[in-house]
């Protein structure tokens, strides 16, 4: 049996930062499950099916990546899949405290499941789904942050007729 890992998240929407981590993880593990959280404490813009569709559109062609949704604790999901590695991204120092707290809580719930932290490529470290949703709601062109298909979904979902022209 090969080494598998789960990359859980809300992916609301999936960004180039997420894609970077998925691609890099796919080289380090035999199988990656991108696990889209169905219910989340976050107020999501897209429903679960829309988020699954976006993830499939942009990383579904990577041979060793599987895309699924899950409910409840990621630890329970990992146990059900018999996978003992979770992948989490660390963009900035500000992510560290939250991610460490979550990893330690997960370890307390099941110490057989490890969390592996990956940093995105330097040019993507500032990206967050929250920031992208905020700037697109103001009409900004987000095609340098997300794939075109995701940008188009964001434009339609937020009711933006046309993105503002990029400057500089």
C-alpha positions in Angstrom: 0.0 0.0 0.0 1.3 3.5 -0.9 1.5 6.6 1.1 -1.7 8.7 1.0 -2.5 12.0 2.5 -5.6 14.2 2.9 -5.6 17.9 2.1 -8.7 19.2 3.8 -10.2 22.6 3.4 -13.2 24.7 2.4 -11.7 25.7 -1.0 -14.1 28.7 -1.2 -12.8 29.3 -3.8 -9.7 27.2 -4.7 -6.7 29.5 -5.4 -3.4 29.2 -7.1 -2.0 28.7 -3.6 -4.1 25.6 -3.0 -3.3 24.3 -6.5 0.4 24.7 -5.8 0.2 22.7 -2.6 -1.9 20.0 -4.3 0.6 19.6 -7.1 3.6 19.6 -4.8 1.9 17.1 -2.5 1.1 14.8 -5.4 4.8 14.5 -6.0 5.5 13.6 -2.3 2.6 11.1 -1.8 1.2 8.2 -3.9 -2.3 9.5 -3.4 -3.8 12.8 -2.3 -7.4 13.2 -1.3 -8.5 16.8 -1.6 -11.3 16.8 1.0 -13.8 19.6 0.6 -15.5 20.4 4.0 -19.3 20.2 3.6 -20.1 22.2 6.7 -17.7 24.7 7.9 -17.6 27.4 10.5 -16.9 29.8 7.6 -19.7 31.5 5.8 -19.0 30.0 2.4 -19.9 31.8 -0.9 -20.2 28.6 -2.8 -22.1 25.5 -1.8 -20.4 22.1 -1.5 -21.2 21.0 -5.0 -19.9 24.2 -6.5 -16.7 24.0 -4.6 -16.2 20.3 -5.6 -16.8 21.3 -9.2 -14.2 24.0 -9.1 -11.6 21.7 -7.5 -12.3 19.0 -10.1 -12.0 21.6 -13.0 -8.6 22.7 -11.9 -6.9 19.7 -10.4 -9.0 16.7 -11.5 -6.5 15.8 -14.3 -3.7 15.0 -11.8 -3.6 11.2 -11.8 -3.0 10.6 -8.1 -5.4 13.2 -6.8 -8.9 12.3 -5.7 -11.5 14.9 -4.9 -14.2 14.2 -2.2 -16.3 16.0 0.3 -16.6 15.2 4.0 -18.7 16.2 7.0 -17.6 16.5 10.6 -14.2 16.2 12.0 -11.3 15.7 9.5 -9.9 13.2 12.0 -13.0 11.0 11.7 -12.8 11.3 7.9 -9.1 10.3 7.9 -9.9 7.3 10.1 -12.6 6.2 7.7 -10.2 6.4 4.8 -7.4 4.7 6.8 -5.1 7.6 6.1 -2.8 9.0 8.8 -1.4 12.1 7.2 -3.1 15.5 6.9 -1.6 18.3 4.8 -2.0 21.9 5.8 -0.7 25.0 4.2 1.2 27.7 6.0 1.1 31.0 4.1 2.3 33.5 6.7 3.3 33.6 10.3 -0.3 34.7 11.1 -1.5 31.2 10.0 0.9 29.4 12.3 -0.9 29.9 15.6 -4.2 28.7 14.2 -2.7 25.8 12.3 -0.6 24.6 15.3 -3.6 24.8 17.5 -5.7 22.7 15.1 -2.8 20.2 14.6 -2.3 19.7 18.3 -6.1 19.3 18.9 -6.2 16.7 16.1 -3.2 14.9 17.6 -4.9 14.8 21.0 -8.0 13.3 19.3 -5.9 10.7 17.5 -2.2 10.6 17.9 -1.7 8.2 15.0 -2.6 11.0 12.5 0.1 13.4 11.7 -0.1 16.9 10.2 2.4 17.9 7.6 2.8 21.6 6.9 3.7 22.9 3.5 4.5 26.4 2.5 3.2 27.7 -0.9 5.6 29.0 -3.5 6.9 32.5 -2.6 4.7 34.3 -5.1 1.6 32.7 -3.7 2.1 33.1 0.1 -0.2 36.1 0.4 -3.2 34.5 -1.3 -6.3 33.6 0.8 -9.8 32.7 -0.4 -11.2 35.4 2.0 -9.1 38.1 0.4 -10.0 37.0 -3.1 -13.7 37.1 -2.3 -13.3 40.5 -0.8 -11.5 42.1 -3.8 -13.8 40.4 -6.4 -16.8 41.8 -4.6 -15.3 45.2 -5.3 -14.9 44.4 -9.0 -11.2 43.6 -9.1 -9.9 41.2 -11.7 -8.7 38.1 -9.8 -7.4 36.1 -12.7 -3.9 36.3 -11.4 -5.0 34.7 -8.1 -7.3 31.9 -9.4 -7.8 30.0 -12.7 -10.0 31.7 -15.3 -12.9 29.3 -14.7 -12.9 30.1 -11.0 -12.7 33.8 -11.6 -15.7 33.6 -13.9 -17.7 31.7 -11.2 -16.7 34.4 -8.7 -17.8 37.1 -11.1 -21.2 35.5 -11.6 -21.7 34.6 -8.0 -21.0 38.1 -6.8 -23.0 39.8 -9.6 -20.1 41.7 -11.0 -20.8 42.5 -14.7 -17.2 43.0 -15.7 -13.9 43.1 -13.9 -12.1 46.4 -13.5 -9.1 46.9 -15.7 -5.8 46.0 -14.1 -3.4 48.8 -13.5 0.4 48.7 -13.1 
